[in-house]
Amino acid sequence: MRHVMTSSQLQKVRANLAALQALLDQRPARRSDEAPLLEFRRLCWGALLVVDDAECQQQIDLLVQYAKELFGGSGAAEGIKGKLEATIVACNARLDAVESGYGKRWRDLRAA
């Protein structure tokens, strides 16, 4: 069964992914801090609540796992940060694929 995400849902997920990327850009290297981890989880949860695509949900689950390592003060912060950024890119690409799968009518309605 194929589910259809609304334009509003897609925008919310993309906004949360952008906020996740901004949080990563602000994070100082090698510093254990619970506040950014909680914020990261909150943003991931917000995206999970509206996303209606199993592949994207799996990517968001990966983000939570990687964030635990990064914000937990792991010694390999740059490697984990790279994994997080790659996963955000993959999730955005999946959203693009989901959106493009709706066809010309969806794009016409979105542009209106």
Residue, then its C-alpha position, 0 to 999 in steps of 0.5 A: m500500500r502506497h502512502v502519500m505525504t502532503s506538501s506540508q508534511l514534506q516541508k516539516v520533515r525538510a525543516n527538521l532535517a535543516a535544523l539537524q544540519a544547523l545543530l551539527d554545524q554549531r556543535p564544538a568538536r569533542r565535547s560531551d553535552e546532553a542538551p544538543l543530544l536532546e534537541f537532536r532527538r526532538l527534531c528527529w522525533g518531529a520528523l518521524l511523526v510526519v514522515d510516511d516513508a519506511e526508508c526515510q524513517q530508517q534514515i532518521d533512526l540512523l541519525v539518532q544512533y549516530a547522534k548518541e555517539l557524537f554528542g556522547g563525546s566519542g573520540a571519532a567525532e569527525g567521522i561520526k559527524g560525516k556519517l550524520e551529514a551523509t544520512i541527512v543528505a540521503c534522507n533529503a534525497r529520499l524525500d525528493a524521490v518520494e515527491s517526484g513519484y507523485g507525478k506531474r499533477w503533484r508538481d503542478l499543485r505544489a507550484a500553484 
